[in-house]
Amino acid sequence: MDIKKHIPNIITLLNLFCGCIALVFAFQKQFELTFLFVSLGIFFDFFDGFFARMFKVQSELGLQLDSLADMVTSGVVPGFVMFQLMLNSFGADKVIDVNSWDNSVMIIPFLGFIITLGACFRLANFNIDTRQTDSFIGLPTPANALFILSLPLVIEYSGIDFVSESLQSIKVLLVITILSAYVMNAEIPLFSLKIKNFSFQKNALQIFFLAVSIVFLLVFKYLGVPLIILFYVLLSVINNVFVKKEK
């Protein structure tokens, strides 16, 4: 039996395993551990493809398995975290006494799973879109997951509370949810973060982005995560404008 061809799939399954653990912690509202295990899952998600290319064992099975694992780690988990954030905005007592929920409480928090639906559509479309071999069209699900999962940590550690018990906080979360699902599937070309050679000129954009990202994390801590994702999208849009002008 050729063990090498199974290594990438095992790594992909480790991504799925981390997603399952993250889901348990999200249920317990331990959002820091949720973020940690999703980040670990995304780490495995990056290296399954790396080892598949290195061992030259890319397969259709690996492609489908990768999307299924991402569906949990970067689809179900952020959707459930958004559900929890919306539920918290109605007050902790609503979580305990289900019988006291009114119709709005019963319906609105479940809209957080729009993120999950958006991630599912993107992952399915990614598998059949031949344009996304060296770059992305729409925000990748792992980046979107990190953005959503960073929100409760920003609230806890940065003192920016936008999910207090108010109608306004619900509106903010709904807007974030809808934009999240939209940006994942929008026709917005985003540059790849993969560095394929050691040429500074050819990788100047990626190196600049990584340098700014490190600064954001050092200065803003958890708040730096959503800022990095927003910067990634903005930088891609600016880069697209310059590329079009050069053509």
Secondary structure, DSSP 8 states (H G I E B T S, - for coil): --GGGGHHHHHHHHHHHHHHHHHHHHHTT-HHHHHHHHHHHHHHHHHHHHHHHHHT---HHHHHHHHHHHHIIIIIHHHHHHHHHHHHHT-HHHHH-GGG--HHHHHGGGGGGHHHHHHHHHHHHHHH-TT-SSSEES--HHHHHHHHHHHHHHHHHH-----SSSHHHHHHHHHHHHHHHHHHHSS-EE------SS-TTTTHHHHHHHHHHHHHHHHHGGGHHHHHHHHHHHHHHHHHHHHHHH-
